[in-house]
């Protein structure tokens, strides 16, 4: 891993409140992000903490004296949200716990034993201000039957099964019952409870024509390792007789998130149309440790965009690629699209921005509270004189004159996270500079599309736009 500037400090605390006297005691998160607290039947508290640099599962003993670290290694066992699907969950009898383990765009479910670390009995008096940290990590067992993205899990009352949803790039999220080793009957097998794959897609997605995802890694300009997932047409082999294809680069939203290898059929639609498709987990993504996750603090629209550009250059230089590049993304990904188009204008043949920011100081002032707090955490306040240069540098609207590629912008009029003003400002700048662009508004949509007809319309427009401007195919 290359050198990273020292990250801005970030914490998230867990507090216990005594109901009798309403006193509050901070039990976790004084130097780290500690989230996802879940009670066990014995009164201990499970949560995840990134104090070591990676999210690990921690158990606070019932007497509050020991923090028992139950996982280890350079893999994430949770994320900063700490919600359903990422927080550890103890079994009904308190003897086991199930947790996630993130790797290579997948999320596994692991069942582990509680291990040691308990204080003998509840001691007299109040617990210490700072509990002792005890390591009791042991290897758990993966219970998911195939690589995918497993989440929204819960125990059956007898503790013999874990109910969870699982998905992957060729199958949507479905409910499964997963047997717990050592508790379920020896002949128990994972059982799929629901089947959500549309019949119209069943034959296509089981066909040998569907390409296998490839995990890739590139070295960014400052030496940092950047990972992603690639799909390319089976004919694009890079060998004699194979075809060479353009690449659509996809930066995910968030930015605190990652491009899991989940069910997104539109990726396969683009691959079937003759594109390679590249997900990029730029700095700021989850799944790669605390330092990487915080490496885009004060760097919005700058270092993280450089990662995407560097990944795009790598793709364009591959023997199966023909050098043509497009970039497409939504929310923070749409913002990255705009930044990439102004940062390296000659690199791209087309860009698609779905409800992305164009002026992040104005987005701070007009967006909803959750988005404003997230932006403040990473970039500080735009009213702070010391931060104003970084805010302007990260606002692509001021460099719209540099854009060379045609741009498609799509936004919902009721968006409260990235308000319509962001696209309005960008469109105004594009018109002033005489840049090629199309803008589509959905009057009843917010931050993303809820109505099926709007999703279909958006995907059809994006596909047609990319075909026309990258493949040079005439519009229907």
Buried (B, 14 or more C-beta within 10 A) or exposed (E): EEEBEEBEEBEBBBEBEEEEEEEEEEBBBEEBBBBBBBEBEBEBBBBBBBBBEBBBBBBBBBBBBBBBBBBBEEBBBBBBBBEEBBBBBBBBEBBBBBBBBBEEBBBBBBBBBBBEBBBEEEEEEEBEEEBEBBBBBEEBEBBBBEBBBBBBBEBBEEBBBBBBBBBBBBBBBBBBBBBBBEBBEEEBEBEEEEEEBEEEBEEBBEEEEBBEBEEBEBEBEBEBBBBBBBBBBEBBBEEEEBBBBBBBBBBBBBBBBBBBBBBBBBBBBBBEBBBBBBBBBBBBBBBBBBBBBBBBBBBBBBBBBBBBBBBBBBBBEBEBBBEBBBBBBBBBBBBBBBBBBBBBBEBBBBBBBBBBBBBBBBBBBBBBEEBBEBBBBBBBBBEEEEBBEBBBBBBBBBBBEBBBBBBBBBBBEEBBBBBBBBBBBBBEBBEEEEBEBEBBEBEEBBBBBEEEEBBEBBBEBBBBBBBBBBBEEEEE
